[in-house]
Amino acid sequence: MAMSITEECISCGVCESECPNNAISEGEDTYIIDTALCTECEGMDDGPQCVGVCPVECIVPLAE
């Protein structure tokens, strides 16, 4: 599964540098997560590192 950034994103950019897979980049209006690269930090950390640093809690599991 992968994570997703909601429209509540304030484009602060703190999540981008936290991603060990370089799956997060700046989009047109908000930051975006490349679902092909996102592993939810499985095998690297206890959970998605981007979620822990997001000040507005807009990073959520991707809905299937």
CHARMM internal coordinates of N, CA and C (Angstrom, degrees):
IC EDIT
DIST 1 N 1 CA 1.4521
DIST 1 CA 1 C 1.5287
ANGL 1 N 1 CA 1 C 107.84
DIST 1 C 2 N 1.3028
ANGL 1 CA 1 C 2 N 116.55
DIHE 1 N 1 CA 1 C 2 N 165.79
DIST 2 N 2 CA 1.4598
ANGL 1 C 2 N 2 CA 122.36
DIHE 1 CA 1 C 2 N 2 CA -178.85
DIST 2 CA 2 C 1.5185
ANGL 2 N 2 CA 2 C 109.67
DIHE 1 C 2 N 2 CA 2 C -133.24
DIST 2 C 3 N 1.2988
ANGL 2 CA 2 C 3 N 115.29
DIHE 2 N 2 CA 2 C 3 N 168.41
DIST 3 N 3 CA 1.4548
ANGL 2 C 3 N 3 CA 121.95
DIHE 2 CA 2 C 3 N 3 CA 177.81
DIST 3 CA 3 C 1.5254
ANGL 3 N 3 CA 3 C 108.88
DIHE 2 C 3 N 3 CA 3 C -98.61
DIST 3 C 4 N 1.3266
ANGL 3 CA 3 C 4 N 115.54
DIHE 3 N 3 CA 3 C 4 N 163.92
DIST 4 N 4 CA 1.4550
ANGL 3 C 4 N 4 CA 122.23
DIHE 3 CA 3 C 4 N 4 CA -179.55
DIST 4 CA 4 C 1.5261
ANGL 4 N 4 CA 4 C 108.46
DIHE 3 C 4 N 4 CA 4 C -140.42
DIST 4 C 5 N 1.3135
ANGL 4 CA 4 C 5 N 116.73
DIHE 4 N 4 CA 4 C 5 N 149.92
DIST 5 N 5 CA 1.4578
ANGL 4 C 5 N 5 CA 122.03
DIHE 4 CA 4 C 5 N 5 CA 177.77
DIST 5 CA 5 C 1.5196
ANGL 5 N 5 CA 5 C 108.26
DIHE 4 C 5 N 5 CA 5 C -106.28
DIST 5 C 6 N 1.3271
ANGL 5 CA 5 C 6 N 116.05
DIHE 5 N 5 CA 5 C 6 N 126.42
DIST 6 N 6 CA 1.4608
ANGL 5 C 6 N 6 CA 120.96
DIHE 5 CA 5 C 6 N 6 CA -177.83
DIST 6 CA 6 C 1.5260
ANGL 6 N 6 CA 6 C 111.22
DIHE 5 C 6 N 6 CA 6 C -82.81
DIST 6 C 7 N 1.3266
ANGL 6 CA 6 C 7 N 115.73
DIHE 6 N 6 CA 6 C 7 N 173.00
DIST 7 N 7 CA 1.4707
ANGL 6 C 7 N 7 CA 121.12
DIHE 6 CA 6 C 7 N 7 CA -178.55
DIST 7 CA 7 C 1.5275
ANGL 7 N 7 CA 7 C 112.76
DIHE 6 C 7 N 7 CA 7 C -69.34
DIST 7 C 8 N 1.3256
ANGL 7 CA 7 C 8 N 117.41
DIHE 7 N 7 CA 7 C 8 N -7.69
DIST 8 N 8 CA 1.4646
ANGL 7 C 8 N 8 CA 120.43
DIHE 7 CA 7 C 8 N 8 CA 176.38
DIST 8 CA 8 C 1.5293
ANGL 8 N 8 CA 8 C 112.30
DIHE 7 C 8 N 8 CA 8 C -74.08
DIST 8 C 9 N 1.3264
ANGL 8 CA 8 C 9 N 117.49
DIHE 8 N 8 CA 8 C 9 N -6.41
DIST 9 N 9 CA 1.4665
ANGL 8 C 9 N 9 CA 122.71
DIHE 8 CA 8 C 9 N 9 CA -179.55
DIST 9 CA 9 C 1.5296
ANGL 9 N 9 CA 9 C 110.20
DIHE 8 C 9 N 9 CA 9 C -54.86
DIST 9 C 10 N 1.3340
ANGL 9 CA 9 C 10 N 116.01
DIHE 9 N 9 CA 9 C 10 N 133.24
DIST 10 N 10 CA 1.4649
ANGL 9 C 10 N 10 CA 121.23
DIHE 9 CA 9 C 10 N 10 CA 179.34
DIST 10 CA 10 C 1.5348
ANGL 10 N 10 CA 10 C 111.82
DIHE 9 C 10 N 10 CA 10 C -100.26
DIST 10 C 11 N 1.3256
ANGL 10 CA 10 C 11 N 116.35
DIHE 10 N 10 CA 10 C 11 N 8.71
DIST 11 N 11 CA 1.4653
ANGL 10 C 11 N 11 CA 123.24
DIHE 10 CA 10 C 11 N 11 CA 177.85
DIST 11 CA 11 C 1.5257
ANGL 11 N 11 CA 11 C 113.21
DIHE 10 C 11 N 11 CA 11 C 56.79
DIST 11 C 12 N 1.3194
ANGL 11 CA 11 C 12 N 116.35
DIHE 11 N 11 CA 11 C 12 N 40.94
DIST 12 N 12 CA 1.4668
ANGL 11 C 12 N 12 CA 119.85
DIHE 11 CA 11 C 12 N 12 CA 179.26
DIST 12 CA 12 C 1.5235
ANGL 12 N 12 CA 12 C 111.74
DIHE 11 C 12 N 12 CA 12 C -77.51
DIST 12 C 13 N 1.3415
ANGL 12 CA 12 C 13 N 117.01
DIHE 12 N 12 CA 12 C 13 N -26.33
DIST 13 N 13 CA 1.4544
ANGL 12 C 13 N 13 CA 120.94
DIHE 12 CA 12 C 13 N 13 CA 174.98
DIST 13 CA 13 C 1.5169
ANGL 13 N 13 CA 13 C 116.99
DIHE 12 C 13 N 13 CA 13 C 86.61
DIST 13 C 14 N 1.3245
ANGL 13 CA 13 C 14 N 119.36
DIHE 13 N 13 CA 13 C 14 N -1.41
DIST 14 N 14 CA 1.4639
ANGL 13 C 14 N 14 CA 119.67
DIHE 13 CA 13 C 14 N 14 CA -177.11
DIST 14 CA 14 C 1.5209
ANGL 14 N 14 CA 14 C 112.68
DIHE 13 C 14 N 14 CA 14 C -65.48
DIST 14 C 15 N 1.3181
ANGL 14 CA 14 C 15 N 117.87
DIHE 14 N 14 CA 14 C 15 N -26.99
DIST 15 N 15 CA 1.4700
ANGL 14 C 15 N 15 CA 121.31
DIHE 14 CA 14 C 15 N 15 CA -178.27
DIST 15 CA 15 C 1.5207
ANGL 15 N 15 CA 15 C 112.46
DIHE 14 C 15 N 15 CA 15 C -70.64
DIST 15 C 16 N 1.3198
ANGL 15 CA 15 C 16 N 116.76
DIHE 15 N 15 CA 15 C 16 N -33.06
DIST 16 N 16 CA 1.4622
ANGL 15 C 16 N 16 CA 121.13
DIHE 15 CA 15 C 16 N 16 CA -173.23
DIST 16 CA 16 C 1.5277
ANGL 16 N 16 CA 16 C 112.32
DIHE 15 C 16 N 16 CA 16 C -57.39
DIST 16 C 17 N 1.3135
ANGL 16 CA 16 C 17 N 117.25
DIHE 16 N 16 CA 16 C 17 N -47.16
DIST 17 N 17 CA 1.4635
ANGL 16 C 17 N 17 CA 120.18
DIHE 16 CA 16 C 17 N 17 CA -177.51
DIST 17 CA 17 C 1.5278
ANGL 17 N 17 CA 17 C 112.89
DIHE 16 C 17 N 17 CA 17 C -74.72
DIST 17 C 18 N 1.3173
ANGL 17 CA 17 C 18 N 118.29
DIHE 17 N 17 CA 17 C 18 N -16.81
DIST 18 N 18 CA 1.4593
ANGL 17 C 18 N 18 CA 122.02
DIHE 17 CA 17 C 18 N 18 CA 179.73
DIST 18 CA 18 C 1.5296
ANGL 18 N 18 CA 18 C 112.93
DIHE 17 C 18 N 18 CA 18 C -80.18
DIST 18 C 19 N 1.3157
ANGL 18 CA 18 C 19 N 117.91
DIHE 18 N 18 CA 18 C 19 N -18.32
DIST 19 N 19 CA 1.4587
ANGL 18 C 19 N 19 CA 121.38
DIHE 18 CA 18 C 19 N 19 CA -174.67
DIST 19 CA 19 C 1.5347
ANGL 19 N 19 CA 19 C 111.18
DIHE 18 C 19 N 19 CA 19 C -79.13
DIST 19 C 20 N 1.3362
ANGL 19 CA 19 C 20 N 117.22
DIHE 19 N 19 CA 19 C 20 N 115.64
DIST 20 N 20 CA 1.4700
ANGL 19 C 20 N 20 CA 119.61
DIHE 19 CA 19 C 20 N 20 CA -179.50
DIST 20 CA 20 C 1.5271
ANGL 20 N 20 CA 20 C 113.28
DIHE 19 C 20 N 20 CA 20 C -72.71
DIST 20 C 21 N 1.3213
ANGL 20 CA 20 C 21 N 117.41
DIHE 20 N 20 CA 20 C 21 N -13.48
DIST 21 N 21 CA 1.4643
ANGL 20 C 21 N 21 CA 121.66
DIHE 20 CA 20 C 21 N 21 CA -179.42
DIST 21 CA 21 C 1.5206
ANGL 21 N 21 CA 21 C 113.64
DIHE 20 C 21 N 21 CA 21 C -102.16
DIST 21 C 22 N 1.3254
ANGL 21 CA 21 C 22 N 117.00
DIHE 21 N 21 CA 21 C 22 N 3.58
DIST 22 N 22 CA 1.4684
ANGL 21 C 22 N 22 CA 121.52
DIHE 21 CA 21 C 22 N 22 CA -177.14
DIST 22 CA 22 C 1.5222
ANGL 22 N 22 CA 22 C 111.93
DIHE 21 C 22 N 22 CA 22 C 53.65
DIST 22 C 23 N 1.3388
ANGL 22 CA 22 C 23 N 115.77
DIHE 22 N 22 CA 22 C 23 N 39.42
DIST 23 N 23 CA 1.4681
ANGL 22 C 23 N 23 CA 121.25
DIHE 22 CA 22 C 23 N 23 CA -178.22
DIST 23 CA 23 C 1.5179
ANGL 23 N 23 CA 23 C 112.60
DIHE 22 C 23 N 23 CA 23 C -89.06
DIST 23 C 24 N 1.3286
ANGL 23 CA 23 C 24 N 117.73
DIHE 23 N 23 CA 23 C 24 N -10.90
DIST 24 N 24 CA 1.4666
ANGL 23 C 24 N 24 CA 121.50
DIHE 23 CA 23 C 24 N 24 CA -176.77
DIST 24 CA 24 C 1.5213
ANGL 24 N 24 CA 24 C 110.00
DIHE 23 C 24 N 24 CA 24 C -105.40
DIST 24 C 25 N 1.3344
ANGL 24 CA 24 C 25 N 115.50
DIHE 24 N 24 CA 24 C 25 N 132.44
DIST 25 N 25 CA 1.4589
ANGL 24 C 25 N 25 CA 120.39
DIHE 24 CA 24 C 25 N 25 CA 177.59
DIST 25 CA 25 C 1.5244
ANGL 25 N 25 CA 25 C 109.48
DIHE 24 C 25 N 25 CA 25 C -144.52
DIST 25 C 26 N 1.3184
ANGL 25 CA 25 C 26 N 114.56
DIHE 25 N 25 CA 25 C 26 N 164.99
DIST 26 N 26 CA 1.4628
ANGL 25 C 26 N 26 CA 119.84
DIHE 25 CA 25 C 26 N 26 CA -179.86
DIST 26 CA 26 C 1.5225
ANGL 26 N 26 CA 26 C 109.58
DIHE 25 C 26 N 26 CA 26 C -77.61
DIST 26 C 27 N 1.3213
ANGL 26 CA 26 C 27 N 115.65
DIHE 26 N 26 CA 26 C 27 N 124.17
DIST 27 N 27 CA 1.4486
ANGL 26 C 27 N 27 CA 121.37
DIHE 26 CA 26 C 27 N 27 CA 176.56
DIST 27 CA 27 C 1.5167
ANGL 27 N 27 CA 27 C 110.38
DIHE 26 C 27 N 27 CA 27 C -95.30
DIST 27 C 28 N 1.3052
ANGL 27 CA 27 C 28 N 116.32
DIHE 27 N 27 CA 27 C 28 N -167.19
DIST 28 N 28 CA 1.4633
ANGL 27 C 28 N 28 CA 121.09
DIHE 27 CA 27 C 28 N 28 CA -178.27
DIST 28 CA 28 C 1.5337
ANGL 28 N 28 CA 28 C 112.30
DIHE 27 C 28 N 28 CA 28 C -66.38
DIST 28 C 29 N 1.3287
ANGL 28 CA 28 C 29 N 116.42
DIHE 28 N 28 CA 28 C 29 N -47.79
DIST 29 N 29 CA 1.4679
ANGL 28 C 29 N 29 CA 120.54
DIHE 28 CA 28 C 29 N 29 CA -178.78
DIST 29 CA 29 C 1.5178
ANGL 29 N 29 CA 29 C 113.54
DIHE 28 C 29 N 29 CA 29 C -113.45
DIST 29 C 30 N 1.3196
ANGL 29 CA 29 C 30 N 117.22
DIHE 29 N 29 CA 29 C 30 N -28.94
DIST 30 N 30 CA 1.4605
ANGL 29 C 30 N 30 CA 122.48
DIHE 29 CA 29 C 30 N 30 CA -179.15
DIST 30 CA 30 C 1.5157
ANGL 30 N 30 CA 30 C 108.21
DIHE 29 C 30 N 30 CA 30 C -140.45
DIST 30 C 31 N 1.3170
ANGL 30 CA 30 C 31 N 115.89
DIHE 30 N 30 CA 30 C 31 N 173.97
DIST 31 N 31 CA 1.4550
ANGL 30 C 31 N 31 CA 119.34
DIHE 30 CA 30 C 31 N 31 CA 172.58
DIST 31 CA 31 C 1.5233
ANGL 31 N 31 CA 31 C 108.19
DIHE 30 C 31 N 31 CA 31 C -75.50
DIST 31 C 32 N 1.3216
ANGL 31 CA 31 C 32 N 116.64
DIHE 31 N 31 CA 31 C 32 N 153.37
DIST 32 N 32 CA 1.4556
ANGL 31 C 32 N 32 CA 121.41
DIHE 31 CA 31 C 32 N 32 CA -178.47
DIST 32 CA 32 C 1.5329
ANGL 32 N 32 CA 32 C 109.63
DIHE 31 C 32 N 32 CA 32 C -130.03
DIST 32 C 33 N 1.3283
ANGL 32 CA 32 C 33 N 115.36
DIHE 32 N 32 CA 32 C 33 N 156.77
DIST 33 N 33 CA 1.4629
ANGL 32 C 33 N 33 CA 121.28
DIHE 32 CA 32 C 33 N 33 CA 178.31
DIST 33 CA 33 C 1.5210
ANGL 33 N 33 CA 33 C 108.47
DIHE 32 C 33 N 33 CA 33 C -116.23
DIST 33 C 34 N 1.3145
ANGL 33 CA 33 C 34 N 115.68
DIHE 33 N 33 CA 33 C 34 N 126.91
DIST 34 N 34 CA 1.4667
ANGL 33 C 34 N 34 CA 121.73
DIHE 33 CA 33 C 34 N 34 CA 176.03
DIST 34 CA 34 C 1.5286
ANGL 34 N 34 CA 34 C 106.65
DIHE 33 C 34 N 34 CA 34 C -77.77
DIST 34 C 35 N 1.3148
ANGL 34 CA 34 C 35 N 116.79
DIHE 34 N 34 CA 34 C 35 N 108.78
DIST 35 N 35 CA 1.4619
ANGL 34 C 35 N 35 CA 120.95
DIHE 34 CA 34 C 35 N 35 CA -174.91
DIST 35 CA 35 C 1.5297
ANGL 35 N 35 CA 35 C 112.49
DIHE 34 C 35 N 35 CA 35 C -65.51
DIST 35 C 36 N 1.3089
ANGL 35 CA 35 C 36 N 117.80
DIHE 35 N 35 CA 35 C 36 N -21.76
DIST 36 N 36 CA 1.4573
ANGL 35 C 36 N 36 CA 120.67
DIHE 35 CA 35 C 36 N 36 CA 177.76
DIST 36 CA 36 C 1.5235
ANGL 36 N 36 CA 36 C 111.50
DIHE 35 C 36 N 36 CA 36 C -72.55
DIST 36 C 37 N 1.3289
ANGL 36 CA 36 C 37 N 116.84
DIHE 36 N 36 CA 36 C 37 N -23.08
DIST 37 N 37 CA 1.4637
ANGL 36 C 37 N 37 CA 121.37
DIHE 36 CA 36 C 37 N 37 CA -179.01
DIST 37 CA 37 C 1.5241
ANGL 37 N 37 CA 37 C 113.56
DIHE 36 C 37 N 37 CA 37 C -101.21
DIST 37 C 38 N 1.3267
ANGL 37 CA 37 C 38 N 117.07
DIHE 37 N 37 CA 37 C 38 N -23.43
DIST 38 N 38 CA 1.4626
ANGL 37 C 38 N 38 CA 121.19
DIHE 37 CA 37 C 38 N 38 CA -175.69
DIST 38 CA 38 C 1.5282
ANGL 38 N 38 CA 38 C 111.45
DIHE 37 C 38 N 38 CA 38 C -74.52
DIST 38 C 39 N 1.3335
ANGL 38 CA 38 C 39 N 115.80
DIHE 38 N 38 CA 38 C 39 N 127.15
DIST 39 N 39 CA 1.4666
ANGL 38 C 39 N 39 CA 122.02
DIHE 38 CA 38 C 39 N 39 CA 177.70
DIST 39 CA 39 C 1.5233
ANGL 39 N 39 CA 39 C 111.57
DIHE 38 C 39 N 39 CA 39 C -117.44
DIST 39 C 40 N 1.3356
ANGL 39 CA 39 C 40 N 116.83
DIHE 39 N 39 CA 39 C 40 N 9.21
DIST 40 N 40 CA 1.4654
ANGL 39 C 40 N 40 CA 122.84
DIHE 39 CA 39 C 40 N 40 CA -173.18
DIST 40 CA 40 C 1.5252
ANGL 40 N 40 CA 40 C 110.83
DIHE 39 C 40 N 40 CA 40 C 57.07
DIST 40 C 41 N 1.3304
ANGL 40 CA 40 C 41 N 116.20
DIHE 40 N 40 CA 40 C 41 N 26.05
DIST 41 N 41 CA 1.4714
ANGL 40 C 41 N 41 CA 124.49
DIHE 40 CA 40 C 41 N 41 CA 179.27
DIST 41 CA 41 C 1.5300
ANGL 41 N 41 CA 41 C 112.24
DIHE 40 C 41 N 41 CA 41 C 61.55
DIST 41 C 42 N 1.3212
ANGL 41 CA 41 C 42 N 116.39
DIHE 41 N 41 CA 41 C 42 N 20.88
DIST 42 N 42 CA 1.4571
ANGL 41 C 42 N 42 CA 120.70
DIHE 41 CA 41 C 42 N 42 CA 179.60
DIST 42 CA 42 C 1.5238
ANGL 42 N 42 CA 42 C 110.51
DIHE 41 C 42 N 42 CA 42 C -60.54
DIST 42 C 43 N 1.3143
ANGL 42 CA 42 C 43 N 115.69
DIHE 42 N 42 CA 42 C 43 N 131.22
DIST 43 N 43 CA 1.4456
ANGL 42 C 43 N 43 CA 121.53
DIHE 42 CA 42 C 43 N 43 CA -179.15
DIST 43 CA 43 C 1.5140
ANGL 43 N 43 CA 43 C 113.89
DIHE 42 C 43 N 43 CA 43 C 83.33
DIST 43 C 44 N 1.3250
ANGL 43 CA 43 C 44 N 117.44
DIHE 43 N 43 CA 43 C 44 N -6.24
DIST 44 N 44 CA 1.4687
ANGL 43 C 44 N 44 CA 121.72
DIHE 43 CA 43 C 44 N 44 CA -179.87
DIST 44 CA 44 C 1.5200
ANGL 44 N 44 CA 44 C 111.71
DIHE 43 C 44 N 44 CA 44 C -113.25
DIST 44 C 45 N 1.3220
ANGL 44 CA 44 C 45 N 115.84
DIHE 44 N 44 CA 44 C 45 N -39.54
DIST 45 N 45 CA 1.4544
ANGL 44 C 45 N 45 CA 122.22
DIHE 44 CA 44 C 45 N 45 CA -176.25
DIST 45 CA 45 C 1.5217
ANGL 45 N 45 CA 45 C 108.75
DIHE 44 C 45 N 45 CA 45 C -144.01
DIST 45 C 46 N 1.3390
ANGL 45 CA 45 C 46 N 115.87
DIHE 45 N 45 CA 45 C 46 N 176.99
DIST 46 N 46 CA 1.4611
ANGL 45 C 46 N 46 CA 121.28
DIHE 45 CA 45 C 46 N 46 CA -179.55
DIST 46 CA 46 C 1.5230
ANGL 46 N 46 CA 46 C 113.21
DIHE 45 C 46 N 46 CA 46 C -72.36
DIST 46 C 47 N 1.3014
ANGL 46 CA 46 C 47 N 117.56
DIHE 46 N 46 CA 46 C 47 N -17.90
DIST 47 N 47 CA 1.4593
ANGL 46 C 47 N 47 CA 122.16
DIHE 46 CA 46 C 47 N 47 CA -179.28
DIST 47 CA 47 C 1.5093
ANGL 47 N 47 CA 47 C 109.51
DIHE 46 C 47 N 47 CA 47 C -174.66
DIST 47 C 48 N 1.3185
ANGL 47 CA 47 C 48 N 117.35
DIHE 47 N 47 CA 47 C 48 N 177.70
DIST 48 N 48 CA 1.4707
ANGL 47 C 48 N 48 CA 121.06
DIHE 47 CA 47 C 48 N 48 CA -179.91
DIST 48 CA 48 C 1.5330
ANGL 48 N 48 CA 48 C 111.79
DIHE 47 C 48 N 48 CA 48 C -58.22
DIST 48 C 49 N 1.2975
ANGL 48 CA 48 C 49 N 116.39
DIHE 48 N 48 CA 48 C 49 N 120.31
DIST 49 N 49 CA 1.4602
ANGL 48 C 49 N 49 CA 121.44
DIHE 48 CA 48 C 49 N 49 CA -177.95
DIST 49 CA 49 C 1.5245
ANGL 49 N 49 CA 49 C 112.50
DIHE 48 C 49 N 49 CA 49 C -67.68
DIST 49 C 50 N 1.3159
ANGL 49 CA 49 C 50 N 117.31
DIHE 49 N 49 CA 49 C 50 N -30.43
DIST 50 N 50 CA 1.4647
ANGL 49 C 50 N 50 CA 121.21
DIHE 49 CA 49 C 50 N 50 CA -179.14
DIST 50 CA 50 C 1.5280
ANGL 50 N 50 CA 50 C 111.57
DIHE 49 C 50 N 50 CA 50 C -64.92
DIST 50 C 51 N 1.3214
ANGL 50 CA 50 C 51 N 116.56
DIHE 50 N 50 CA 50 C 51 N -35.69
DIST 51 N 51 CA 1.4676
ANGL 50 C 51 N 51 CA 121.05
DIHE 50 CA 50 C 51 N 51 CA -178.85
DIST 51 CA 51 C 1.5248
ANGL 51 N 51 CA 51 C 110.70
DIHE 50 C 51 N 51 CA 51 C -61.86
DIST 51 C 52 N 1.3154
ANGL 51 CA 51 C 52 N 116.93
DIHE 51 N 51 CA 51 C 52 N -41.34
DIST 52 N 52 CA 1.4561
ANGL 51 C 52 N 52 CA 121.60
DIHE 51 CA 51 C 52 N 52 CA -177.39
DIST 52 CA 52 C 1.5154
ANGL 52 N 52 CA 52 C 114.95
DIHE 51 C 52 N 52 CA 52 C -66.78
DIST 52 C 53 N 1.3275
ANGL 52 CA 52 C 53 N 117.59
DIHE 52 N 52 CA 52 C 53 N -24.33
DIST 53 N 53 CA 1.4660
ANGL 52 C 53 N 53 CA 119.59
DIHE 52 CA 52 C 53 N 53 CA -177.62
DIST 53 CA 53 C 1.5201
ANGL 53 N 53 CA 53 C 113.65
DIHE 52 C 53 N 53 CA 53 C -102.21
DIST 53 C 54 N 1.3166
ANGL 53 CA 53 C 54 N 118.03
DIHE 53 N 53 CA 53 C 54 N -9.55
DIST 54 N 54 CA 1.4624
ANGL 53 C 54 N 54 CA 121.28
DIHE 53 CA 53 C 54 N 54 CA -177.45
DIST 54 CA 54 C 1.5300
ANGL 54 N 54 CA 54 C 110.84
DIHE 53 C 54 N 54 CA 54 C -69.78
DIST 54 C 55 N 1.3337
ANGL 54 CA 54 C 55 N 118.06
DIHE 54 N 54 CA 54 C 55 N 119.07
DIST 55 N 55 CA 1.4586
ANGL 54 C 55 N 55 CA 120.48
DIHE 54 CA 54 C 55 N 55 CA -177.41
DIST 55 CA 55 C 1.5327
ANGL 55 N 55 CA 55 C 114.92
DIHE 54 C 55 N 55 CA 55 C -74.25
DIST 55 C 56 N 1.3281
ANGL 55 CA 55 C 56 N 117.56
DIHE 55 N 55 CA 55 C 56 N -16.02
DIST 56 N 56 CA 1.4659
ANGL 55 C 56 N 56 CA 120.02
DIHE 55 CA 55 C 56 N 56 CA -178.58
DIST 56 CA 56 C 1.5246
ANGL 56 N 56 CA 56 C 112.53
DIHE 55 C 56 N 56 CA 56 C -115.39
DIST 56 C 57 N 1.3155
ANGL 56 CA 56 C 57 N 117.04
DIHE 56 N 56 CA 56 C 57 N 7.66
DIST 57 N 57 CA 1.4625
ANGL 56 C 57 N 57 CA 122.92
DIHE 56 CA 56 C 57 N 57 CA 176.66
DIST 57 CA 57 C 1.5205
ANGL 57 N 57 CA 57 C 112.96
DIHE 56 C 57 N 57 CA 57 C 52.48
DIST 57 C 58 N 1.3433
ANGL 57 CA 57 C 58 N 115.94
DIHE 57 N 57 CA 57 C 58 N 49.63
DIST 58 N 58 CA 1.4703
ANGL 57 C 58 N 58 CA 120.19
DIHE 57 CA 57 C 58 N 58 CA -177.55
DIST 58 CA 58 C 1.5246
ANGL 58 N 58 CA 58 C 112.95
DIHE 57 C 58 N 58 CA 58 C -105.54
DIST 58 C 59 N 1.3332
ANGL 58 CA 58 C 59 N 118.11
DIHE 58 N 58 CA 58 C 59 N 9.89
DIST 59 N 59 CA 1.4534
ANGL 58 C 59 N 59 CA 120.86
DIHE 58 CA 58 C 59 N 59 CA 178.55
DIST 59 CA 59 C 1.5196
ANGL 59 N 59 CA 59 C 108.51
DIHE 58 C 59 N 59 CA 59 C -104.50
DIST 59 C 60 N 1.3264
ANGL 59 CA 59 C 60 N 115.42
DIHE 59 N 59 CA 59 C 60 N 117.84
DIST 60 N 60 CA 1.4563
ANGL 59 C 60 N 60 CA 121.96
DIHE 59 CA 59 C 60 N 60 CA -172.62
DIST 60 CA 60 C 1.5347
ANGL 60 N 60 CA 60 C 109.90
DIHE 59 C 60 N 60 CA 60 C -132.01
DIST 60 C 61 N 1.3340
ANGL 60 CA 60 C 61 N 117.39
DIHE 60 N 60 CA 60 C 61 N 161.22
DIST 61 N 61 CA 1.4675
ANGL 60 C 61 N 61 CA 118.93
DIHE 60 CA 60 C 61 N 61 CA 174.63
DIST 61 CA 61 C 1.5345
ANGL 61 N 61 CA 61 C 109.77
DIHE 60 C 61 N 61 CA 61 C -60.98
DIST 61 C 62 N 1.3123
ANGL 61 CA 61 C 62 N 115.32
DIHE 61 N 61 CA 61 C 62 N 140.93
DIST 62 N 62 CA 1.4638
ANGL 61 C 62 N 62 CA 121.60
DIHE 61 CA 61 C 62 N 62 CA 179.26
DIST 62 CA 62 C 1.5118
ANGL 62 N 62 CA 62 C 109.35
DIHE 61 C 62 N 62 CA 62 C -65.85
DIST 62 C 63 N 1.3130
ANGL 62 CA 62 C 63 N 116.39
DIHE 62 N 62 CA 62 C 63 N 129.69
DIST 63 N 63 CA 1.4717
ANGL 62 C 63 N 63 CA 121.43
DIHE 62 CA 62 C 63 N 63 CA 178.20
DIST 63 CA 63 C 1.5193
ANGL 63 N 63 CA 63 C 108.54
DIHE 62 C 63 N 63 CA 63 C -74.50
DIST 63 C 64 N 1.3080
ANGL 63 CA 63 C 64 N 115.78
DIHE 63 N 63 CA 63 C 64 N 136.52
DIST 64 N 64 CA 1.4701
ANGL 63 C 64 N 64 CA 119.44
DIHE 63 CA 63 C 64 N 64 CA -179.49
DIST 64 CA 64 C 1.5016
ANGL 64 N 64 CA 64 C 110.82
DIHE 63 C 64 N 64 CA 64 C -86.68
END
COOR INIT
IC SEED 1 N 1 CA 1 C
IC BUILD
